Each structure stands twice: as structure tokens, then as C-alpha cells.
Amino acid sequence: MNDRYLSVPEVAELLGTTERFPRQLIAERRITFVHVGRHVRIPESALRAFIEANTVQPVSAGGRRLEAVA
């Protein structure tokens, strides 16, 4: 059990967001979390996995025309 368990404010700080975003991830069951009594904690490994799963890799131009993303 080498995993650190992070509070919602700690996760928000690491992600550079408000606390609302990690709470939304928890409510929508988009990230693994643990109930410790009344408290909610997110394993550090789950946060790393979430970031990895949502990381978008750059596309090399390679002669192709790049399209707008949004």
C-alpha cells in the first residue's frame, strides 16, 4: 500500500483547477475514489491514470493539412 490518498483540495491544486472539477469527476464516477468515513480520497495512482487517459498527443504535420479542433 504505497499509494498516497489525496483530498479533493489537493487534487484540485495538482490539476490547477477549482475543487468543483474533482468533485464533478467523483460524482460522475469518472475517477477512482475511496470513502474514508465521511471523507473522499483519490489514490495518487488513479489521478495519474486519469491524466494519462486524457492526455492528447500532438499530431505531426507530416505534409498533412491540420484541421481546426474546436
C-alpha positions in Angstrom: 0.0 0.0 0.0 2.4 2.7 -1.3 -0.3 4.9 -2.8 -0.9 8.3 -1.3 -4.6 9.2 -0.9 -5.3 12.8 -1.9 -8.1 15.1 -0.7 -10.2 17.0 -3.1 -8.4 20.3 -2.5 -5.0 18.5 -3.1 -6.3 17.0 -6.4 -7.6 20.4 -7.4 -4.3 22.0 -6.6 -2.3 19.4 -8.6 -4.7 19.8 -11.6 -4.7 23.6 -11.4 -8.5 23.7 -11.1 -11.1 24.6 -8.5 -12.4 21.9 -6.2 -15.6 21.7 -8.3 -13.8 19.8 -11.1 -12.6 16.8 -9.0 -15.9 16.7 -7.2 -17.6 16.5 -10.6 -15.3 13.7 -11.6 -16.3 11.8 -8.4 -20.0 12.5 -8.9 -19.9 11.2 -12.5 -17.7 8.2 -11.5 -15.0 9.2 -14.0 -12.2 8.7 -11.5 -11.5 6.1 -8.8 -12.1 7.3 -5.3 -12.2 5.9 -1.8 -14.6 6.7 1.1 -12.8 7.1 4.4 -15.6 7.7 6.8 -17.2 10.9 5.6 -14.2 11.9 3.6 -13.4 11.2 -0.1 -9.9 10.5 -1.1 -8.4 9.9 -4.6 -5.5 7.5 -4.9 -2.5 9.2 -6.5 -2.3 6.3 -9.0 -5.9 6.9 -10.0 -5.1 10.6 -10.6 -2.0 9.6 -12.7 -4.2 7.2 -14.7 -6.9 9.8 -15.3 -4.3 12.3 -16.6 -2.7 9.7 -18.8 -6.0 8.6 -20.2 -7.0 12.2 -21.0 -3.7 13.3 -22.4 -3.8 14.2 -26.1 -0.6 13.6 -28.0 0.4 16.1 -30.7 -0.1 15.3 -34.3 2.9 15.8 -36.6 2.2 17.9 -39.7 4.0 15.5 -42.0 2.7 17.2 -45.1 -1.0 16.8 -44.0 -3.2 19.8 -43.6 -4.2 20.3 -39.9 -7.9 20.9 -39.2 -9.3 23.1 -36.5 -10.1 21.2 -33.3 -13.0 23.2 -32.0 
